[in-house]
């Protein structure tokens, strides 16, 4: 007799388990009481009684729940215990189009041409499987409840990514799966290609794609014998065959050299060397028309590697080889939270392929999507970016990339960290900048500053946040102050700067905390110094330079204290840092980049800063005067205390 647990009833009705508990307790004594438990030791319920109760009460958010009870019952859990046998019988049920009870192995073998499909159907075991009456009955009943054997296979594979499933470590959130499926769909549409999933992660994404595509859109699937070495992977292959057709799934050794997409997905990569070896193996099999997609941890694919051995392995993997340049065409950092059970683990994407050169150079496009919201338009844009990067040639300049930059492949893969600022931050030439300064200057700088264009080559002046903290600056944390300790300024108090003051510096001076109270509640709090860059990332980045100092920071506000002694050729300057932080679009400081300046330029910016600030203050006063002028005129005319008429200006002789 099939049974259900409290959790399976919740899954069936698409509500939380607590809701089912409420149904059970509150329906006692009603016209339709909740069915009784079959056991005193464990809450188990008869599946048919639950179906009847749901039919009578209409509870839950799944109107089809009474018909789907078996799919959530112990009958389905019995299939999960042996995915090899279950998936084989379900595929046979789907292909034969009817129940397997009383079916004969010989008839099925003749129907399906046993010689061609040994990979998917182990014919030597089929007769024994058909002899297991209880298993066959379960398959027939579940297929009838789901309206097809294929639907049950889909559900079986979906259970692999559950909290304790065998593929839980590779599971993606709906947003992550939708992104990868969209990319694959975009690469498969213009040129028919075979999809070769590698490993369990690649197989998982292939099953997501198979469910997203219509039957007529399904590609050929190539099965790596090593990837199909587990019962779960072989069950996934049978699911692909159920969607694409049994003649669309082959062993790689049986296939010709038609174009293909190799797909490798590994979230944890507990053995980094083995992970890079897998990638290398995939790249060695690429032909001129082939593509490889790699989805893996950002800490291995893009971040600076502190282990020099690993860094050397990654460099050898990507560096141009004597016979051909390294075919890395696209790299991107993806948002956190795409891993279903990986917490805030960040994933990254590599795309390899042979692309046309542009201006005699091979290029790699880098997409910074750590803070991109992966809605429909963003997924479509990223897919188009990858297609353009893999096409190369004039597509690199004609296509409008989303938050992306491009760099010569040889230079890109030699970087310690594979990050680039977005294209909007690219540096103008000296002549362009000089012309722009002349256009913008209203006389504020003309009398105090002499500028000229240099012949020096443009460089990337930015450093990552981590690099900045290794000697260029120090981060000062804010203090968690009790709300009741903060009040109005008074003698013996110190002004408080929190996120609201960072966003609107004109509010500074309205809140303060008594020094004695501060000493009791937060004895380790640190006061700001003149020149500290006070910033916050909560609710969007904001920053300003604290020219006075002596303020206490209220968390989550923080400060960046630039090193004042100049010992390097390039340094951080507070005003530049404040502008860079305020321009950031995300909260993750690890992806922030700060511009450095030549050490000899510090006196120039120190002198120019007050000039520009005084000019801003003067313009603000003039704007305030104009506002007051307008208000006074409107008030007087409205009250009738002034009569105003237009005058005609007279021409001077």
C-alpha positions as CSV (number, residue, x, y, z in Angstrom):
1,X,0.0,0.0,0.0
2,X,1.6,3.4,-1.0
3,X,2.0,5.9,1.8
4,X,2.9,9.5,2.2
5,X,4.8,11.4,4.9
6,X,4.0,14.9,6.2
7,X,6.8,16.3,4.0
8,X,5.6,14.5,0.9
9,X,2.1,15.8,1.4
10,X,3.5,19.3,1.7
11,X,5.5,18.8,-1.6
12,X,2.4,17.4,-3.3
13,X,0.2,20.3,-2.3
14,X,3.0,22.9,-2.7
15,X,2.8,24.3,0.8
16,X,5.1,24.3,3.8
17,X,5.1,21.3,6.2
18,X,3.8,23.5,9.0
19,X,0.6,24.1,6.9
20,X,0.0,20.4,6.7
21,X,0.3,20.2,10.5
22,X,-2.3,22.9,10.8
23,X,-4.7,21.0,8.4
24,X,-4.2,17.9,10.5
25,X,-5.0,19.5,13.9
26,X,-7.7,21.9,12.9
27,X,-9.8,19.6,10.8
28,X,-10.4,17.3,13.8
29,X,-14.2,17.0,14.3
30,X,-15.0,18.7,11.0
31,X,-17.0,17.1,8.2
32,X,-13.8,16.2,6.4
33,X,-11.2,15.3,9.1
34,X,-7.6,14.7,8.1
35,X,-6.9,11.0,7.5
36,X,-5.4,9.1,10.5
37,X,-1.8,8.1,10.7
38,X,-1.1,4.4,9.9
39,X,1.6,4.2,12.6
40,X,2.0,5.5,16.1
41,X,5.8,5.7,15.8
42,X,5.9,7.6,12.5
43,X,3.4,9.9,10.7
44,X,2.5,7.8,7.6
45,X,-0.7,8.2,5.7
46,X,-2.5,6.1,3.2
47,X,-2.0,7.6,-0.3
48,X,-5.6,6.9,-1.4
49,X,-7.1,8.4,1.7
50,X,-5.0,11.6,1.2
51,X,-6.1,11.8,-2.4
52,X,-9.8,11.5,-1.4
53,X,-9.3,14.1,1.4
54,X,-7.7,16.6,-1.0
55,X,-10.4,16.0,-3.6
56,X,-13.1,16.7,-0.9
57,X,-11.4,19.8,0.6
58,X,-9.5,21.3,-2.3
59,X,-6.6,22.2,0.1
60,X,-3.2,23.3,-1.2
61,X,-1.9,25.1,-4.2
62,X,-1.9,22.2,-6.6
63,X,-5.3,21.6,-8.2
64,X,-3.9,18.3,-9.7
65,X,-2.8,17.0,-6.3
66,X,-5.4,14.2,-6.0
67,X,-4.2,12.8,-9.3
68,X,-0.5,13.1,-8.5
69,X,-0.5,11.4,-5.1
70,X,1.3,8.3,-6.3
71,X,4.2,10.5,-7.6
72,X,4.9,11.7,-4.1
73,X,4.3,8.4,-2.3
74,X,6.4,5.5,-1.1
75,X,5.8,3.9,-4.5
76,X,8.0,6.5,-6.1
77,X,10.6,6.3,-3.3
78,X,10.9,2.6,-4.1
79,X,12.0,3.5,-7.7
80,X,14.5,6.0,-6.4
81,X,16.2,3.2,-4.5
82,X,17.3,1.6,-7.8
83,X,17.6,4.3,-10.5
84,X,19.3,1.9,-12.9
85,X,16.4,-0.5,-13.0
86,X,13.7,2.2,-12.7
87,X,15.1,4.3,-15.5
88,X,15.5,1.3,-17.9
89,X,11.9,0.2,-17.4
90,X,10.5,3.8,-17.6
91,X,12.4,4.3,-20.9
92,X,11.0,1.0,-22.2
93,X,7.5,2.1,-21.1
94,X,7.9,5.5,-22.9
95,X,9.3,3.9,-26.1
96,X,6.7,1.1,-26.3
97,X,3.9,3.4,-25.6
98,X,2.1,1.2,-23.1
99,X,2.2,-0.9,-19.9
100,X,5.1,-3.3,-19.4
101,X,3.0,-5.9,-17.5
102,X,3.0,-9.1,-19.6
103,X,5.5,-7.5,-22.1
104,X,8.3,-9.8,-23.3
105,X,11.9,-8.9,-23.6
106,X,12.2,-10.4,-27.1
107,X,9.3,-8.4,-28.5
108,X,10.7,-5.1,-27.1
109,X,14.2,-5.9,-28.4
110,X,12.8,-6.5,-31.9
111,X,10.7,-3.3,-31.7
112,X,13.7,-1.1,-30.6
113,X,16.6,-2.8,-32.5
114,X,18.6,-4.1,-29.6
115,X,22.0,-3.9,-31.4
116,X,21.9,-0.1,-31.6
117,X,20.8,0.8,-28.1
118,X,22.9,-1.3,-25.7
119,X,24.2,2.0,-24.1
120,X,20.7,2.9,-23.0
121,X,19.1,-0.5,-22.5
122,X,21.1,-3.3,-21.0
123,X,19.3,-6.1,-23.0
124,X,20.9,-8.9,-21.0
125,X,19.1,-7.6,-17.9
126,X,15.7,-6.7,-19.4
127,X,14.2,-10.1,-19.0
128,X,15.1,-10.2,-15.3
129,X,13.7,-6.7,-14.8
130,X,10.4,-7.6,-16.4
131,X,10.2,-10.6,-14.1
132,X,10.0,-8.3,-11.1
133,X,6.3,-8.0,-10.9
134,X,6.1,-5.4,-8.1
135,X,8.7,-3.1,-9.8
136,X,6.9,-3.4,-13.1
137,X,3.5,-2.7,-11.5
138,X,5.0,0.4,-9.8
139,X,6.4,1.7,-13.1
140,X,3.0,1.1,-14.9
141,X,1.1,2.8,-12.1
142,X,3.4,5.8,-11.8
143,X,3.5,6.3,-15.6
144,X,-0.2,6.3,-15.7
145,X,-0.4,8.8,-12.9
146,X,2.1,11.1,-14.7
147,X,0.5,10.4,-18.1
148,X,3.8,9.0,-19.5
149,X,7.0,7.2,-18.5
150,X,9.0,10.2,-19.6
151,X,7.4,12.4,-17.0
152,X,8.4,9.9,-14.3
153,X,12.0,9.8,-15.6
154,X,12.0,13.6,-15.4
155,X,10.9,13.4,-11.8
156,X,13.4,10.7,-11.0
157,X,16.3,12.8,-12.3
158,X,14.9,15.9,-10.5
159,X,15.1,14.0,-7.2
160,X,18.9,13.6,-7.6
161,X,19.3,17.3,-6.9
162,X,17.3,17.2,-3.6
163,X,18.9,18.2,-0.3
164,X,20.3,14.7,0.2
165,X,20.4,13.7,-3.4
166,X,23.5,12.3,-5.2
167,X,23.8,15.4,-7.3
168,X,23.0,18.0,-4.6
169,X,26.6,19.3,-4.8
170,X,26.1,20.3,-8.5
171,X,22.5,21.6,-8.2
172,X,21.8,25.1,-9.5
173,X,19.1,27.6,-8.4
174,X,16.4,28.2,-11.0
175,X,18.2,31.5,-12.0
176,X,21.5,29.6,-12.5
177,X,19.9,26.8,-14.5
178,X,17.9,29.3,-16.7
179,X,21.1,31.2,-17.5
180,X,23.1,28.1,-18.6
181,X,20.1,26.7,-20.6
182,X,19.7,30.1,-22.3
183,X,23.4,30.1,-23.3
184,X,23.2,26.6,-24.7
185,X,20.0,27.3,-26.6
186,X,21.7,30.4,-28.1
187,X,24.7,28.4,-29.2
188,X,22.7,25.5,-30.7
189,X,20.3,27.6,-32.8
190,X,22.6,29.1,-35.5
191,X,24.7,26.0,-36.1
192,X,23.5,22.5,-35.3
193,X,26.0,21.0,-32.8
194,X,26.1,17.9,-30.7
195,X,26.1,18.4,-26.9
196,X,28.7,16.4,-25.0
197,X,28.1,16.7,-21.2
198,X,31.1,15.9,-19.1
199,X,30.7,14.6,-15.6
200,X,27.7,14.6,-13.4
201,X,27.4,18.4,-13.4
202,X,27.4,18.5,-17.2
203,X,24.9,15.7,-17.3
204,X,22.7,17.6,-14.9
205,X,22.6,20.7,-17.1
206,X,22.0,18.6,-20.2
207,X,18.8,17.2,-18.5
208,X,17.7,20.8,-17.7
209,X,18.2,21.7,-21.4
210,X,16.3,18.6,-22.6
211,X,13.3,19.6,-20.5
212,X,13.4,23.2,-21.8
213,X,13.6,22.3,-25.5
214,X,10.7,21.0,-27.6
215,X,11.2,17.5,-29.1
216,X,12.0,18.9,-32.5
217,X,14.7,21.3,-31.1
218,X,16.7,18.6,-29.3
219,X,20.3,18.2,-30.3
220,X,22.4,15.0,-30.6
221,X,23.9,14.0,-27.3
222,X,27.3,12.4,-26.9
223,X,27.8,10.2,-23.9
224,X,31.3,10.0,-22.4
225,X,31.7,6.4,-21.0
226,X,33.4,7.7,-17.9
227,X,30.7,10.3,-17.3
228,X,28.1,7.5,-17.6
229,X,29.8,5.4,-15.0
230,X,27.2,5.8,-12.3
231,X,23.6,4.6,-12.1
232,X,22.4,8.3,-11.9
233,X,24.3,9.3,-15.0
234,X,23.0,6.4,-17.0
235,X,19.5,7.3,-15.8
236,X,20.1,10.8,-17.0
237,X,21.1,9.5,-20.4
238,X,17.9,7.6,-20.6
239,X,16.0,10.8,-19.8
240,X,17.8,12.5,-22.7
241,X,16.8,9.6,-25.0
242,X,13.2,10.0,-23.8
243,X,13.2,13.6,-24.8
244,X,15.4,13.7,-27.9
245,X,14.7,10.1,-29.2
246,X,16.6,7.0,-28.6
247,X,18.5,7.5,-31.9
248,X,19.9,10.9,-30.7
249,X,22.1,9.6,-27.9
250,X,25.4,8.0,-28.7
251,X,28.7,7.0,-27.2
252,X,31.4,9.5,-28.2
253,X,33.5,6.7,-29.7
254,X,30.7,6.0,-32.2
255,X,30.4,9.6,-33.4
256,X,32.1,11.4,-36.3
257,X,33.8,14.8,-36.2
258,X,30.6,16.9,-36.4
259,X,30.7,20.2,-34.5
260,X,30.0,19.8,-30.8
261,X,29.7,21.7,-27.5
262,X,31.6,20.2,-24.6
263,X,30.0,21.1,-21.3
264,X,31.8,20.8,-18.0
265,X,30.2,21.9,-14.7
266,X,31.9,21.4,-11.4
267,X,30.9,23.6,-8.4
268,X,33.1,22.4,-5.6
269,X,36.2,21.2,-7.4
270,X,37.7,19.8,-4.2
271,X,40.7,18.7,-6.2
272,X,41.7,21.7,-8.2
273,X,44.5,19.9,-10.1
274,X,42.0,17.3,-11.2
275,X,39.6,20.0,-12.2
276,X,42.1,21.7,-14.4
277,X,43.1,18.3,-15.9
278,X,39.5,17.8,-16.9
279,X,39.4,21.1,-18.6
280,X,42.6,20.3,-20.4
281,X,41.2,17.0,-21.6
282,X,38.2,18.8,-23.0
283,X,40.3,21.4,-24.8
284,X,42.5,18.8,-26.5
285,X,39.4,17.4,-28.2
286,X,38.2,20.7,-29.6
287,X,38.2,21.1,-33.4
288,X,38.0,24.3,-35.4
289,X,34.1,24.4,-35.2
290,X,33.8,23.2,-31.6
291,X,33.0,25.0,-28.4
292,X,33.6,24.3,-24.7
293,X,31.7,25.8,-21.8
294,X,33.2,25.5,-18.3
295,X,31.1,26.4,-15.2
296,X,33.1,26.3,-12.0
297,X,34.2,28.2,-8.9
298,X,35.3,31.7,-9.4
299,X,38.1,31.2,-6.9
300,X,39.7,28.8,-9.4
301,X,38.7,30.3,-12.8
302,X,39.1,34.0,-12.2
303,X,40.4,35.0,-8.7
304,X,44.1,35.4,-7.9
305,X,45.5,32.0,-6.9
306,X,47.8,32.2,-3.9
307,X,49.0,28.7,-4.5
308,X,51.8,29.3,-7.0
309,X,51.6,25.7,-8.2
310,X,47.9,26.1,-9.1
311,X,48.5,29.4,-10.7
312,X,51.1,27.8,-12.9
313,X,48.7,25.0,-13.8
314,X,46.0,27.6,-14.8
315,X,48.5,29.6,-16.8
316,X,49.7,26.6,-18.7
317,X,46.1,25.7,-19.5
318,X,45.3,29.1,-20.9
319,X,48.5,30.4,-22.4
320,X,48.9,30.2,-26.2
321,X,50.5,27.1,-27.4
322,X,53.0,26.8,-30.3
323,X,50.5,25.3,-32.7
324,X,47.6,27.7,-31.9
325,X,46.6,30.4,-29.5
326,X,44.7,29.5,-26.4
327,X,41.0,29.5,-27.4
328,X,39.6,31.3,-24.3
329,X,37.1,33.7,-25.9
330,X,34.9,34.6,-23.0
331,X,35.1,34.7,-19.3
332,X,32.6,36.0,-16.8
333,X,32.1,36.3,-13.0
334,X,28.5,35.4,-12.2
335,X,26.3,36.6,-9.3
336,X,26.4,34.8,-5.9
337,X,23.6,32.5,-5.0
338,X,23.4,30.5,-8.2
339,X,24.5,27.3,-6.3
340,X,21.4,25.7,-4.8
341,X,23.2,24.3,-1.7
342,X,26.5,26.2,-1.9
343,X,25.5,29.2,0.2
344,X,26.9,32.3,-1.3
345,X,29.5,30.5,-3.5
346,X,30.3,32.4,-6.6
347,X,30.6,30.7,-9.9
348,X,32.4,31.8,-13.1
349,X,32.1,30.9,-16.7
350,X,34.7,30.2,-19.4
351,X,33.9,29.8,-23.1
352,X,36.4,28.3,-25.5
353,X,36.3,28.2,-29.3
354,X,38.1,29.2,-32.5
355,X,37.2,32.8,-33.4
356,X,38.2,35.1,-36.2
357,X,41.0,37.5,-35.3
358,X,40.4,41.3,-35.3
359,X,43.1,43.7,-36.4
360,X,45.5,40.8,-36.5
361,X,44.9,39.9,-32.8
362,X,43.0,37.2,-30.9
363,X,40.7,38.7,-28.3
364,X,39.1,37.5,-25.1
365,X,35.9,39.2,-23.7
366,X,35.5,39.5,-20.0
367,X,32.0,40.1,-18.5
368,X,31.6,41.5,-15.0
369,X,28.2,40.1,-13.9
370,X,28.8,39.7,-10.2
371,X,26.0,42.1,-9.5
372,X,23.9,41.6,-12.7
373,X,20.2,40.7,-12.0
374,X,19.7,37.7,-14.2
375,X,16.3,38.5,-15.6
376,X,15.2,37.6,-19.2
377,X,16.9,40.6,-20.8
378,X,20.2,40.0,-19.0
379,X,20.3,36.3,-19.9
380,X,19.6,37.1,-23.5
381,X,22.3,39.8,-23.5
382,X,24.9,37.5,-21.9
383,X,24.1,34.8,-24.5
384,X,24.5,37.3,-27.3
385,X,27.8,38.4,-25.8
386,X,29.2,34.9,-25.8
387,X,28.1,34.3,-29.4
388,X,29.8,37.5,-30.5
389,X,33.0,36.6,-28.6
390,X,33.1,33.2,-30.2
391,X,32.5,34.7,-33.6
392,X,35.3,37.3,-33.3
393,X,36.2,39.6,-36.1
394,X,34.1,42.7,-36.6
395,X,31.5,41.3,-34.2
396,X,33.8,42.4,-31.3
397,X,33.3,46.1,-32.3
398,X,29.9,45.9,-33.8
399,X,28.2,44.2,-30.9
400,X,27.1,46.1,-27.8
401,X,28.5,44.0,-24.9
402,X,26.8,44.1,-21.5
403,X,29.2,45.2,-18.7
404,X,32.1,43.7,-20.6
405,X,35.6,44.5,-21.8
406,X,38.0,42.9,-24.2
407,X,41.7,42.4,-24.1
408,X,44.2,40.6,-26.3
409,X,44.0,36.9,-25.4
410,X,47.8,36.6,-24.7
411,X,47.7,39.6,-22.4
412,X,44.5,38.5,-20.6
413,X,45.5,35.0,-19.7
414,X,48.8,36.2,-18.3
415,X,47.1,38.3,-15.7
416,X,47.4,37.2,-12.0
417,X,43.6,37.7,-11.7
418,X,41.4,37.4,-14.7
419,X,39.4,40.5,-14.0
420,X,38.8,43.6,-16.2
421,X,37.0,46.8,-15.5
422,X,33.8,47.3,-17.6
423,X,34.1,48.8,-21.1
424,X,32.7,52.1,-19.8
425,X,35.8,52.7,-17.7
426,X,38.2,52.4,-20.6
427,X,40.8,55.2,-20.7
428,X,40.9,58.0,-23.2
429,X,44.0,59.0,-25.0
430,X,45.9,62.1,-23.7
431,X,44.7,64.3,-26.5
432,X,41.1,63.3,-26.0
433,X,41.3,64.0,-22.2
434,X,43.0,67.3,-22.9
435,X,40.3,68.4,-25.3
436,X,37.6,67.3,-22.8
437,X,39.2,69.3,-20.0
438,X,39.3,72.5,-22.1
439,X,35.6,71.9,-22.9
440,X,34.6,71.5,-19.3
441,X,36.8,74.0,-17.5
442,X,35.0,77.4,-16.9
443,X,38.2,79.0,-15.6
444,X,38.4,77.2,-12.3
445,X,41.6,75.3,-13.2
446,X,43.0,77.4,-16.1
447,X,44.9,79.8,-13.9
448,X,46.2,77.2,-11.5
449,X,47.0,74.1,-13.5
450,X,49.0,73.4,-16.6
451,X,48.2,70.1,-18.4
452,X,49.7,68.5,-21.5
453,X,49.2,65.2,-23.3
454,X,52.0,62.6,-22.8
455,X,53.3,60.0,-25.2
456,X,53.1,57.3,-22.5
457,X,51.2,54.2,-23.3
458,X,47.8,53.9,-21.6
459,X,47.8,51.4,-18.7
460,X,45.1,50.0,-16.4
461,X,45.5,52.1,-13.3
462,X,43.1,50.1,-11.1
463,X,43.8,47.6,-8.4
464,X,41.4,45.2,-6.6
465,X,40.2,45.8,-3.1
466,X,42.3,43.0,-1.8
467,X,45.4,44.5,-3.4
468,X,44.6,47.9,-2.0
469,X,44.5,46.5,1.5
470,X,47.9,44.9,1.2
471,X,49.8,48.1,1.7
472,X,48.1,51.0,-0.1
473,X,45.4,51.5,2.5
474,X,43.8,50.2,5.7
475,X,40.1,49.5,6.3
476,X,38.6,50.9,9.5
477,X,35.4,49.1,10.7
478,X,32.4,50.9,12.1
479,X,31.1,50.4,15.6
480,X,27.7,48.9,16.4
481,X,26.2,51.6,18.6
482,X,23.0,51.1,20.6
483,X,20.2,53.3,19.2
484,X,19.5,54.7,22.7
485,X,23.1,55.8,23.0
486,X,22.8,58.2,20.1
487,X,21.3,61.7,20.5
488,X,21.8,65.3,19.7
489,X,25.3,66.9,19.8
490,X,26.2,68.2,23.3
491,X,29.4,69.2,25.1
492,X,31.5,66.1,25.6
493,X,30.0,64.2,22.7
494,X,31.4,63.0,19.4
495,X,29.6,63.2,16.1
496,X,28.3,60.0,14.6
497,X,28.6,59.1,10.9
498,X,26.3,56.2,9.8
499,X,25.0,55.1,6.4
500,X,22.5,58.0,6.2
501,X,25.3,60.6,6.7
502,X,27.4,58.9,4.1
503,X,24.6,59.2,1.6
504,X,23.9,62.8,2.6
505,X,27.0,64.5,4.1
506,X,24.9,67.6,4.9
507,X,23.4,65.6,7.8
508,X,26.7,65.3,9.6
509,X,26.5,67.0,13.0
510,X,22.9,66.1,13.7
511,X,23.7,62.9,15.7
512,X,26.3,62.3,18.4
513,X,27.2,60.0,21.3
514,X,28.5,61.0,24.7
515,X,32.2,60.1,25.0
516,X,31.7,58.4,28.3
517,X,28.9,56.3,26.9
518,X,31.0,55.5,23.9
519,X,33.8,54.3,26.2
520,X,31.5,52.0,28.0
521,X,29.6,50.6,25.1
522,X,32.4,50.4,22.4
523,X,35.8,51.0,24.0
524,X,37.6,49.8,20.9
525,X,35.9,52.2,18.5
526,X,38.3,54.1,16.2
527,X,37.8,57.8,15.4
528,X,38.2,58.9,11.8
529,X,41.3,61.0,10.7
530,X,41.3,63.8,8.2
531,X,41.4,62.3,4.7
532,X,39.6,59.1,5.6
533,X,37.2,57.9,2.9
534,X,34.0,57.0,4.7
535,X,31.8,54.6,2.7
536,X,28.9,52.2,2.9
537,X,27.8,49.4,0.6
538,X,24.4,48.8,2.1
539,X,21.6,49.8,-0.3
540,X,24.2,50.7,-3.0
541,X,27.7,52.1,-2.7
542,X,28.3,55.7,-1.4
543,X,31.4,57.5,-0.1
544,X,32.9,60.9,0.8
545,X,36.1,62.2,2.1
546,X,36.1,63.2,5.8
547,X,38.2,66.3,5.7
548,X,37.8,67.1,9.4
549,X,38.2,63.7,11.2
550,X,37.4,63.0,14.8
551,X,34.1,61.3,14.0
552,X,32.9,57.8,15.2
553,X,31.6,55.4,12.5
554,X,28.3,53.6,13.1
555,X,28.3,50.2,11.4
556,X,27.8,49.3,8.6
557,X,29.6,52.5,7.6
558,X,33.4,52.0,7.3
559,X,36.4,54.0,6.3
560,X,39.4,53.4,4.0
561,X,42.5,55.1,5.3
562,X,44.9,55.7,2.4
563,X,48.6,55.4,3.3
564,X,50.1,58.9,3.5
565,X,53.8,58.1,3.2
566,X,54.7,57.7,-0.4
567,X,57.0,54.8,-1.1
568,X,55.6,53.4,-4.3
569,X,55.4,54.8,-7.8
570,X,51.6,54.7,-7.6
571,X,49.3,55.4,-4.6
572,X,45.7,55.8,-3.7
573,X,44.3,59.3,-3.3
574,X,41.2,59.8,-1.0
575,X,39.2,61.9,-3.5
576,X,39.8,59.4,-6.3
577,X,38.9,56.5,-4.0
578,X,35.7,58.2,-2.9
579,X,34.7,58.7,-6.5
580,X,35.5,55.1,-7.4
581,X,33.5,53.6,-4.5
582,X,30.5,55.9,-5.1
583,X,30.5,54.6,-8.8
584,X,30.4,50.9,-7.8
585,X,27.2,49.1,-8.7
586,X,27.4,46.2,-6.2
587,X,28.0,45.4,-2.6
588,X,30.8,42.8,-3.0
589,X,34.0,44.7,-2.2
590,X,36.1,41.9,-3.7
591,X,35.1,43.0,-7.2
592,X,35.6,46.7,-6.6
593,X,38.5,48.3,-8.4
594,X,40.2,51.5,-7.2
595,X,42.3,53.8,-9.4
596,X,45.8,54.5,-8.4
597,X,47.6,57.7,-9.4
598,X,51.3,58.4,-9.9
599,X,52.9,59.5,-6.6
600,X,54.1,62.8,-8.1
601,X,50.5,63.7,-9.0
602,X,49.4,63.8,-5.3
603,X,50.3,67.5,-4.7
604,X,48.3,68.4,-7.8
605,X,45.1,66.6,-6.7
606,X,45.6,67.9,-3.1
607,X,45.6,71.5,-4.5
608,X,42.9,71.0,-7.1
609,X,40.5,69.3,-4.7
610,X,39.8,72.4,-2.5
611,X,39.4,74.6,-5.6
612,X,36.7,72.4,-7.0
613,X,35.0,72.0,-3.7
614,X,34.9,75.8,-3.2
615,X,33.5,76.1,-6.7
616,X,30.8,73.5,-5.9
617,X,29.9,75.4,-2.7
618,X,29.6,78.7,-4.6
619,X,27.4,77.1,-7.2
620,X,25.2,75.5,-4.5
621,X,24.8,79.0,-2.9
622,X,23.8,80.5,-6.2
623,X,21.3,77.7,-6.8
624,X,19.9,78.2,-3.3
625,X,19.6,82.0,-4.0
626,X,17.8,81.3,-7.3
627,X,15.4,79.0,-5.5
628,X,14.7,81.7,-2.9
629,X,14.3,84.3,-5.6
630,X,11.6,82.2,-7.3
631,X,9.8,81.4,-4.1
632,X,9.8,85.0,-3.0
633,X,8.4,86.2,-6.3
634,X,5.7,83.5,-6.4
635,X,4.7,84.2,-2.8
636,X,4.4,88.0,-3.3
637,X,2.5,87.8,-6.6
638,X,0.2,85.2,-5.2
639,X,-0.5,87.3,-2.1
640,X,-1.1,90.5,-4.2
641,X,1.7,92.4,-2.4
642,X,3.6,92.9,-5.6
643,X,2.4,93.7,-9.1
644,X,4.8,92.6,-11.8
645,X,4.9,93.5,-15.5
646,X,7.3,92.5,-18.2
647,X,9.7,95.2,-19.5
648,X,11.2,95.3,-23.0
649,X,15.0,95.7,-22.9
650,X,16.2,98.8,-24.6
651,X,19.0,98.7,-27.2
652,X,22.2,100.7,-26.4
653,X,23.5,102.9,-29.1
